[in-house]
Amino acid sequence: MNETLKIVLGYVVFFVYMGLVMAVGELIGKKFGVEKEICRKCEHLATSLSWLICFFFTGASVHTLIINVVGLVVLAAVTFGSVMKTVERDDAAKSYGVVYFGFSTAVVMAITYFVNLDFYFYTGIAYYCMALGDGLAPIFAKLCKAWNPKVTAKKTLIGALTVFTFSSLVTMTFSLACGMGLSPLFILSVGALAATTELFSEKCTDNLTVEFLVFGYLVLNHYGYAVLPLQWALVVAFPLVLIDGATFALTPPANCIAAVYLLISAYFGGFPMLVGILSLYVLSAVIGTITNRIYEKKKGEKLHLSRNLKQILANSSVAFLCSLLYFITKREFFLFGAFVAVAEEFADAAASDIGKLSRFRARNILGFEVVPTGISGGITPLGTIGAFAGAAVAILIPFAFRVFDWRILLVLTGMAFFGTLVDSILGAALQGLYRCNVCGTQVEVREHCLRPTERIKGIGWFDNSIVNLASGLITVACTLPVLLLF
């Protein structure tokens, strides 16, 4: 076939096909009363054939870019002009998913055309991860209504697993068909990235974020920057996100940031940091679950509270900063600072979880007066032992990777334990403490028993998250000069 004729035919087939998809969808929705969400998603799936049409007729050329830009204009006209009602959502707040769809596809194609045509198959993987994964997720979710727990306010477990499965299959298919030679781990990491991104994208922004992030990750791998720790982190982070969301261990924003923190820390700090964070996460969850159950059985109180975004940022910022400085400077003492920050955080959590089971009442670390269990600044013998044990366990993990010798092991363990004492001192001296005007209980929140509380000591804005952040900064600041001596 003549090349010019083939290209012209490509334009005709593309736009005729896209028009038929929307027209048939509109007809089915109006004439047969098919549920609008199902009809919309079926259109979503049908339009996915458009990438193959471009591949066959125009390939990695400027014509594919032109087709996608014109397609974006058409989709914008359809959405803002309300021509085809079936492509729009029923949400009270109008969404622009189809416009995002066209925009993200046009942008990745523009990057491919102007930067490197070798990215062309990456546009296909990114496109189909978004089109098939997002298109099939609500359909499978509706088929599994009997058991399908929510992970966020609007996203479900089955939907997330659907995106992961089909995104992984898409990546594997492209790898085999196009001779890309992608490893099984990398293929799974693409699926995990697509599913995690879709999970936290609201108001149809997944039509932007999934395609952009998958394409970017593939480009990163193209240049050799998708390192193994990052791939493993993506694969492991996905089930952790599902567990934390389904059990309400973290609020959705906190869950999202925790996943990002894990990925970036793995990229900057490598396997020692990745294994350390994951091991301590699991160990902390186990310790917390066991001690909470014992305490609840003993006291008859329910302790489960979701950790919020502010708490996650406060607990992870110092380790993240040290990992970043290590990545930039390659100076080992910044990596050691990241390890001690993670260890201090874990040791402090272990002290709190284990300490509440102590037979002795908690005492203020500064005045030694008795304080209620769980109040910042309170310490117990059992909690202190738990803090030291937690610091030792946390530092032993990177030590097992031979990152440092036994002298540094002792220093980092001691400084992580020192950090828990700093945390208690700051909590006792500066953290705001309140009294409930209804039940008289001393608390650390500004509202209790549905009424405002009265501040009795400390600084109002200096809450537990600020204490954790400050203690982490002080611990690392004191650790680095000591490390320079070694």
C-alpha positions as CSV (number, residue, x, y, z in Angstrom):
1,M,0.0,0.0,0.0
2,N,1.2,3.5,-0.9
3,E,2.6,5.2,2.3
4,T,0.6,8.4,1.8
5,L,-2.6,6.4,1.2
6,K,-2.0,4.4,4.3
7,I,-1.6,7.5,6.4
8,V,-4.8,9.1,5.0
9,L,-6.6,5.8,5.6
10,G,-5.3,5.9,9.2
11,Y,-6.9,9.3,9.8
12,V,-10.2,8.1,8.4
13,V,-10.3,4.8,10.3
14,F,-9.3,6.4,13.6
15,F,-12.0,9.2,13.6
16,V,-14.7,7.0,12.1
17,Y,-14.0,4.3,14.7
18,M,-14.0,6.8,17.6
19,G,-17.2,8.4,16.3
20,L,-18.9,5.0,16.1
21,V,-17.8,4.1,19.6
22,M,-19.4,7.2,21.1
23,A,-22.5,7.0,18.9
24,V,-23.1,3.3,19.7
25,G,-22.5,4.0,23.4
26,E,-25.1,6.8,23.3
27,L,-27.6,4.6,21.5
28,I,-27.2,1.7,23.9
29,G,-27.5,4.0,26.9
30,K,-30.7,5.6,25.6
31,K,-32.5,2.8,23.9
32,F,-31.7,-0.2,26.1
33,G,-31.4,1.6,29.5
34,V,-27.9,0.2,30.2
35,E,-26.5,1.6,33.5
36,K,-24.6,4.7,32.6
37,E,-21.4,3.8,34.5
38,I,-21.2,0.4,32.7
39,C,-22.0,2.1,29.4
40,R,-19.3,4.7,30.0
41,K,-16.7,2.1,30.9
42,C,-17.5,-0.1,27.9
43,E,-16.9,3.0,25.7
44,H,-13.6,3.5,27.6
45,L,-12.6,-0.1,26.8
46,A,-13.7,0.1,23.1
47,T,-11.7,3.3,22.5
48,S,-8.5,1.4,23.6
49,L,-8.3,0.0,20.1
50,S,-7.4,3.5,18.9
51,W,-3.7,3.0,19.9
52,L,-3.5,-0.1,17.7
53,I,-5.1,1.8,14.8
54,C,-2.4,4.4,15.1
55,F,0.3,1.8,15.4
56,F,-0.8,0.0,12.2
57,F,-1.4,3.0,10.0
58,T,0.9,5.8,11.2
59,G,3.3,4.3,13.8
60,A,5.8,6.5,15.7
61,S,5.3,9.5,13.4
62,V,4.1,13.1,13.6
63,H,0.8,11.8,12.2
64,T,0.1,9.8,15.4
65,L,0.8,13.0,17.4
66,I,-1.6,15.0,15.2
67,I,-4.3,12.4,15.5
68,N,-4.0,12.5,19.3
69,V,-4.0,16.3,19.5
70,V,-7.1,16.4,17.2
71,G,-8.7,13.7,19.3
72,L,-8.1,15.8,22.4
73,V,-9.9,18.7,20.8
74,V,-12.8,16.5,19.8
75,L,-13.1,15.0,23.3
76,A,-13.0,18.5,24.9
77,A,-15.8,19.6,22.5
78,V,-17.8,16.6,23.4
79,T,-17.3,17.1,27.2
80,F,-17.8,20.9,27.4
81,G,-20.5,20.9,24.8
82,S,-22.4,18.0,26.4
83,V,-22.9,16.4,23.1
84,M,-22.5,12.7,24.2
85,K,-24.0,12.3,27.7
86,T,-22.8,8.7,28.1
87,V,-19.2,9.7,28.3
88,E,-19.8,11.9,31.3
89,R,-20.2,10.9,34.9
90,D,-23.3,11.2,37.0
91,D,-21.4,12.9,39.8
92,A,-22.8,16.1,41.2
93,A,-19.4,17.7,40.7
94,K,-18.7,17.6,37.0
95,S,-15.6,15.6,36.0
96,Y,-13.5,15.8,32.9
97,G,-12.1,12.3,32.7
98,V,-12.4,12.0,28.9
99,V,-10.5,15.2,28.5
100,Y,-7.8,14.0,30.9
101,F,-7.7,10.8,28.8
102,G,-7.0,12.6,25.6
103,F,-4.6,15.1,27.2
104,S,-2.4,12.5,28.8
105,T,-2.3,10.4,25.6
106,A,-1.4,13.5,23.5
107,V,1.3,14.6,26.0
108,V,3.2,11.2,26.2
109,M,3.1,11.0,22.4
110,A,4.5,14.5,22.1
111,I,7.3,13.6,24.5
112,T,8.0,10.5,22.4
113,Y,8.0,12.3,19.1
114,F,10.2,15.3,20.2
115,V,12.5,13.4,22.7
116,N,13.0,9.8,21.6
117,L,11.0,7.7,19.2
118,D,12.2,4.6,21.1
119,F,9.6,5.5,23.7
120,Y,6.8,4.6,21.4
121,F,6.0,1.2,22.9
122,Y,6.1,2.8,26.3
123,T,3.1,5.0,25.2
124,G,1.2,1.8,24.4
125,I,1.9,0.2,27.8
126,A,0.9,3.4,29.6
127,Y,-2.2,3.9,27.5
128,Y,-3.4,0.3,28.0
129,C,-2.6,0.3,31.7
130,M,-5.0,3.3,32.0
131,A,-7.6,2.2,29.4
132,L,-8.0,-1.5,30.4
133,G,-7.1,-1.3,34.1
134,D,-9.3,1.7,34.9
135,G,-12.0,0.5,32.4
136,L,-12.4,-3.0,33.9
137,A,-11.9,-2.1,37.6
138,P,-15.5,-0.9,38.2
139,I,-17.0,-3.8,36.2
140,F,-15.2,-6.4,38.2
141,A,-16.0,-4.5,41.4
142,K,-19.7,-4.7,40.6
143,L,-19.4,-8.4,40.0
144,C,-17.9,-9.0,43.4
145,K,-20.2,-6.9,45.6
146,A,-20.6,-9.7,48.2
147,W,-17.0,-9.2,49.4
148,N,-15.2,-6.1,48.2
149,P,-13.9,-3.9,51.1
150,K,-13.2,-0.3,50.4
151,V,-9.5,0.8,50.5
152,T,-10.3,4.5,50.1
153,A,-13.6,6.4,50.2
154,K,-14.5,5.4,46.6
155,K,-12.0,2.7,45.5
156,T,-12.3,-1.0,46.4
157,L,-10.0,-3.9,46.9
158,I,-11.3,-5.8,43.8
159,G,-11.0,-2.7,41.7
160,A,-7.3,-2.2,42.7
161,L,-6.5,-5.8,42.1
162,T,-8.1,-5.6,38.7
163,V,-5.9,-2.7,37.7
164,F,-2.8,-4.5,39.0
165,T,-3.6,-7.7,37.1
166,F,-4.5,-6.1,33.7
167,S,-1.6,-3.6,33.9
168,S,0.8,-6.4,34.6
169,L,-0.6,-8.4,31.7
170,V,-0.4,-5.4,29.3
171,T,3.2,-4.9,30.2
172,M,4.0,-8.6,29.8
173,T,2.3,-8.7,26.4
174,F,4.2,-5.7,25.1
175,S,7.4,-7.0,26.4
176,L,7.0,-10.4,24.7
177,A,5.4,-9.1,21.4
178,C,7.9,-6.2,21.0
179,G,11.0,-7.9,22.2
180,M,11.5,-5.5,25.1
181,G,13.0,-8.1,27.5
182,L,11.4,-6.7,30.6
183,S,12.0,-8.8,33.8
184,P,9.1,-10.4,35.7
185,L,9.8,-8.1,38.7
186,F,9.7,-5.0,36.6
187,I,6.5,-6.1,34.9
188,L,4.9,-6.6,38.3
189,S,6.2,-3.3,39.5
190,V,4.5,-1.5,36.6
191,G,1.2,-3.2,37.6
192,A,1.7,-2.2,41.2
193,L,2.5,1.4,40.2
194,A,-0.6,1.7,38.0
195,A,-2.9,0.2,40.6
196,T,-1.5,2.3,43.5
197,T,-1.7,5.4,41.4
198,E,-5.3,4.7,40.3
199,L,-6.2,4.0,44.0
200,F,-5.3,7.5,45.2
201,S,-6.4,9.5,42.1
202,E,-9.8,11.2,42.7
203,K,-12.3,12.8,40.3
204,C,-11.1,11.0,37.2
205,T,-7.5,12.3,37.6
206,D,-6.4,8.7,37.2
207,N,-6.8,9.2,33.5
208,L,-3.9,11.6,33.9
209,T,-1.8,10.2,36.6
210,V,-1.7,6.5,35.6
211,E,-0.6,7.2,32.1
212,F,1.9,9.8,33.1
213,L,3.5,7.9,35.9
214,V,3.6,4.5,34.1
215,F,5.2,6.2,31.0
216,G,7.7,8.1,33.2
217,Y,8.6,4.9,35.1
218,L,9.2,3.1,31.8
219,V,11.4,6.0,30.6
220,L,13.3,5.8,33.9
221,N,13.9,2.2,33.3
222,H,15.0,2.9,29.7
223,Y,17.9,5.0,31.0
224,G,18.8,2.5,33.8
225,Y,17.3,4.5,36.7
226,A,14.6,2.1,37.8
227,V,16.9,0.4,40.2
228,L,16.0,-3.0,41.8
229,P,15.2,-1.6,45.3
230,L,12.7,0.7,43.7
231,Q,11.1,-2.1,41.8
232,W,10.8,-4.2,44.9
233,A,9.5,-1.3,46.8
234,L,6.7,-0.8,44.3
235,V,5.7,-4.5,44.4
236,V,5.7,-4.6,48.2
237,A,4.1,-1.2,48.7
238,F,1.0,-2.1,46.8
239,P,-0.3,-4.9,49.2
240,L,0.7,-2.7,52.2
241,V,-1.4,0.1,50.8
242,L,-4.3,-2.3,50.5
243,I,-3.9,-3.6,54.0
244,D,-3.5,-0.1,55.6
245,G,-6.6,1.2,53.7
246,A,-8.8,-1.8,54.3
247,T,-8.0,-1.9,58.1
248,F,-8.1,1.9,58.5
249,A,-4.6,1.9,59.9
250,L,-3.8,5.1,58.0
251,T,-6.1,7.7,56.5
252,P,-6.0,7.8,52.7
253,P,-3.7,10.8,52.4
254,A,-1.3,9.3,55.0
255,N,-1.4,6.0,53.2
256,C,-0.5,7.6,50.0
257,I,2.4,9.6,51.5
258,A,3.7,6.5,53.4
259,A,3.9,4.6,50.0
260,V,5.7,7.5,48.4
261,Y,8.1,7.7,51.4
262,L,8.9,4.0,51.0
263,L,9.5,4.3,47.3
264,I,11.8,7.3,47.6
265,S,13.7,5.9,50.6
266,A,14.3,2.7,48.6
267,Y,15.6,4.7,45.6
268,F,17.9,6.9,47.7
269,G,19.0,4.3,50.4
270,G,18.9,1.1,48.5
271,F,18.1,-2.4,49.9
272,P,19.3,-1.7,53.5
273,M,16.9,1.1,53.8
274,L,14.1,-0.7,52.0
275,V,14.4,-3.9,54.1
276,G,14.8,-1.9,57.3
277,I,11.6,0.2,56.8
278,L,9.6,-2.9,55.7
279,S,10.8,-5.1,58.5
280,L,10.2,-2.4,61.2
281,Y,6.8,-1.7,59.7
282,V,5.7,-5.3,60.0
283,L,7.3,-5.7,63.4
284,S,5.7,-2.5,64.7
285,A,2.3,-3.7,63.4
286,V,2.7,-7.0,65.1
287,I,3.8,-5.5,68.4
288,G,1.1,-2.9,68.3
289,T,-1.7,-5.4,67.5
290,I,-0.6,-7.8,70.3
291,T,-0.1,-5.1,73.0
292,N,-3.3,-3.3,72.0
293,R,-5.4,-6.5,72.4
294,I,-3.8,-7.2,75.8
295,Y,-4.4,-3.7,76.9
296,E,-8.0,-3.6,75.6
297,K,-8.8,-6.8,77.4
298,K,-7.3,-5.6,80.6
299,K,-8.7,-2.0,80.5
300,G,-11.8,-2.5,78.4
301,E,-10.8,0.4,76.2
302,K,-10.7,0.6,72.4
303,L,-7.3,2.0,71.2
304,H,-7.5,1.8,67.4
305,L,-7.0,5.2,65.7
306,S,-6.0,5.9,62.1
307,R,-2.7,7.7,61.7
308,N,-3.1,10.9,59.7
309,L,-1.0,12.7,57.2
310,K,0.7,15.0,59.7
311,Q,1.9,12.1,61.8
312,I,3.4,10.3,58.8
313,L,5.1,13.4,57.6
314,A,6.5,14.1,61.0
315,N,7.8,10.6,61.5
316,S,9.3,10.2,58.0
317,S,10.7,13.6,57.1
318,V,14.1,13.3,58.9
319,A,14.9,9.9,57.5
320,F,13.8,11.1,54.0
321,L,16.0,14.2,54.2
322,C,19.1,12.2,55.3
323,S,18.5,9.6,52.5
324,L,18.3,12.5,50.0
325,L,21.5,14.0,51.3
326,Y,23.2,10.7,51.1
327,F,22.0,10.2,47.5
328,I,23.3,13.6,46.5
329,T,26.6,13.6,48.4
330,K,27.4,9.9,48.8
331,R,28.6,10.6,52.3
332,E,27.9,7.6,54.5
333,F,27.2,9.5,57.7
334,F,24.0,10.8,56.0
335,L,22.9,7.2,55.4
336,F,23.7,6.4,59.0
337,G,21.6,9.4,60.0
338,A,18.7,8.0,58.0
339,F,19.1,4.6,59.8
340,V,19.2,6.3,63.2
341,A,16.1,8.4,62.4
342,V,14.2,5.3,61.4
343,A,15.5,3.4,64.5
344,E,14.5,6.2,66.8
345,E,11.0,6.3,65.4
346,F,10.6,2.5,65.8
347,A,12.1,2.5,69.3
348,D,9.7,5.3,70.4
349,A,6.7,3.4,69.0
350,A,8.0,0.2,70.7
351,A,8.3,2.1,74.0
352,S,4.8,3.3,73.8
353,D,3.3,0.0,72.8
354,I,5.2,-2.1,75.3
355,G,5.2,0.5,78.1
356,K,1.4,0.6,78.4
357,L,1.5,-3.0,79.7
358,S,3.8,-2.1,82.5
359,R,2.7,-3.0,86.1
360,F,4.1,0.3,87.3
361,R,2.4,3.6,86.6
362,A,4.0,6.0,84.1
363,R,6.0,8.8,85.6
364,N,6.9,12.2,84.0
365,I,10.6,12.0,82.9
366,L,11.3,15.4,84.3
367,G,9.4,15.6,87.6
368,F,8.8,11.9,88.1
369,E,5.2,12.6,89.2
370,V,2.6,10.0,88.1
371,V,0.9,10.7,84.8
372,P,-1.9,8.9,82.9
373,T,-0.9,6.1,80.6
374,G,-0.2,7.2,77.1
375,I,0.6,10.9,78.0
376,S,3.7,12.1,76.3
377,G,6.7,12.5,78.6
378,G,5.6,9.6,80.7
379,I,8.1,6.7,81.1
380,T,8.0,3.2,82.7
381,P,10.7,0.6,83.3
382,L,9.1,-1.8,80.8
383,G,8.8,1.0,78.2
384,T,12.4,2.0,78.6
385,I,13.5,-1.5,78.0
386,G,11.3,-1.7,75.0
387,A,12.9,1.5,73.6
388,F,16.4,0.1,73.9
389,A,15.4,-3.2,72.5
390,G,13.6,-1.5,69.6
391,A,16.7,0.7,68.9
392,A,19.0,-2.4,68.9
393,V,16.7,-4.4,66.5
394,A,16.3,-1.5,64.1
395,I,20.1,-0.9,63.8
396,L,20.8,-4.6,63.5
397,I,19.0,-4.7,60.1
398,P,21.4,-2.5,58.2
399,F,24.3,-4.0,60.1
400,A,23.3,-7.4,58.6
401,F,24.0,-5.8,55.2
402,R,27.5,-5.0,56.3
403,V,26.9,-1.3,55.9
404,F,28.9,-0.5,59.0
405,D,31.0,-2.3,61.6
406,W,30.2,-3.1,65.2
407,R,31.5,0.3,66.5
408,I,29.0,2.2,64.4
409,L,26.4,-0.4,65.5
410,L,26.9,0.6,69.1
411,V,26.9,4.3,68.4
412,L,23.7,4.2,66.3
413,T,21.9,2.0,68.8
414,G,22.9,4.4,71.6
415,M,21.8,7.5,69.7
416,A,18.5,5.9,68.6
417,F,17.8,5.2,72.3
418,F,18.9,8.7,73.2
419,G,16.4,10.0,70.7
420,T,13.5,8.3,72.6
421,L,14.6,10.1,75.8
422,V,14.7,13.4,73.8
423,D,11.2,12.6,72.6
424,S,10.0,12.1,76.2
425,I,11.7,15.3,77.5
426,L,10.2,17.4,74.7
427,G,6.8,15.8,75.4
428,A,7.0,16.5,79.1
429,A,8.4,20.1,78.8
430,L,6.7,21.6,75.7
431,Q,3.9,19.5,74.3
432,G,0.4,20.8,74.9
433,L,-1.6,19.0,77.6
434,Y,-5.3,19.5,78.1
435,R,-8.1,18.6,80.6
436,C,-11.5,17.5,79.5
437,N,-14.1,19.7,81.1
438,V,-16.7,16.9,81.0
439,C,-14.9,13.8,82.3
440,G,-11.8,15.5,83.9
441,T,-9.3,13.3,81.9
442,Q,-5.9,14.6,80.9
443,V,-5.6,14.4,77.1
444,E,-3.4,15.6,74.3
445,V,-6.3,16.7,72.0
446,R,-8.3,19.9,71.9
447,E,-11.6,18.2,71.9
448,H,-12.9,15.4,74.2
449,C,-16.4,14.1,75.0
450,L,-17.5,16.3,72.0
451,R,-16.5,19.4,73.9
452,P,-13.4,21.8,73.7
453,T,-10.7,20.9,76.3
454,E,-8.8,23.3,78.5
455,R,-5.0,23.6,78.1
456,I,-3.2,23.1,81.4
457,K,0.4,23.1,80.3
458,G,2.7,23.2,77.3
459,I,2.5,25.0,74.0
460,G,-0.8,24.7,72.1
461,W,0.7,24.1,68.6
462,F,3.5,21.8,69.9
463,D,1.6,18.5,69.5
464,N,2.9,14.9,69.4
465,S,3.7,15.2,65.6
466,I,5.9,18.2,66.3
467,V,7.5,16.4,69.2
468,N,8.4,13.4,66.9
469,L,9.8,15.7,64.2
470,A,11.9,17.7,66.7
471,S,13.2,14.6,68.4
472,G,14.2,13.1,65.1
473,L,16.0,16.3,64.0
474,I,17.8,16.6,67.4
475,T,18.8,12.9,67.3
476,V,20.3,13.1,63.9
477,A,22.0,16.4,64.6
478,C,23.7,14.9,67.7
479,T,24.6,11.7,65.9
480,L,26.4,13.2,62.9
481,P,29.2,14.9,65.0
482,V,29.7,11.6,66.9
483,L,30.0,9.7,63.7
484,L,32.7,12.0,62.4
485,L,34.9,10.8,65.3
486,F,34.8,7.3,63.9
